Amino acid sequence: MRKKHLVPLEAAGIFLALIWLAPFYLMIVNSLKTKREIFEDTLKPPSTVTFENYVQAFSELDFLRTFSNSVLITVLSVAIIVIFSSMAAYALSRVKSRLSTIIFFVFVAAMLIPFQSVMIPLVTIFGKFEMLNRGGLIFMYLGFGASLSIFLYHGALSSIPKSLDEAATIDGANKFQVFWYIIFPMLKPITVTVAILNTIWIWNDYLLPSLVINQKGMETIPLKMFFFFGEYTKQWHLALAGLTLAIIPVIILYFFAQKEIIKGVSEGAVK
């Protein structure tokens, strides 16, 4: 039997969930309507469900090319962030010195710096080195994503006893083998968390690609959606259909990995 004091909490949770789902309901329902039906009533379900809006939005967005650009940038950026952040956190957690402590706190403090305060100097510097392209964008994502990732990895590594490293070293393993064959597999929950959090951020990021990518055909989905909304501002059935196509991949990824995310955050932040 449920405790009575939990009933109000469950009711409040359901209410908040409905509020959170309301924009998704409006987006999906109106993406299935005609232009006339949207202006008549945005809350009413469509009289006849049609997927013509999605077909047209798919074509106008050049969705396959744009989707490929986003996947390439996101996958490479997340992989690089995971590799470098995990190795950096391992070094900082195992080498106990004043310098390693200072470096760790510098990474933590970097999370407090807003991107808007450094974006103009950043773009200026990268422009001088001719890195205003996808390669430069991936490098920037590493810089901005490393702080939180190192913080999470560092918290998880503090719960792994150093005796494992010493035992592997006695058996003849070097530092590289100790990390990749023993320590890194134990970091699976936090690795999934770092990957998902950075995937959601990079996949939905508009500001940085808008400053870096200036070549037609290289746009990411958020960047393409910006121009798409500008063109179809008055045709909300097409704009909302395009927006639905853009968010579906991340929702599916988060749905299958939500347990690992919660577990990884608790291990990295609490322990």
PyMOL commands that set and color helices and strands:
alter all, ss='L'
color gray80, all
select helices_A, chain A and resi 6-31+35-40+52-60+63-94+98-110+115-117+119-128+134-157+163-170+175-186+188-204+207-212+221-231+236-269
alter helices_A, ss='H'
color red, helices_A
deselect
rebuild
show_as cartoon
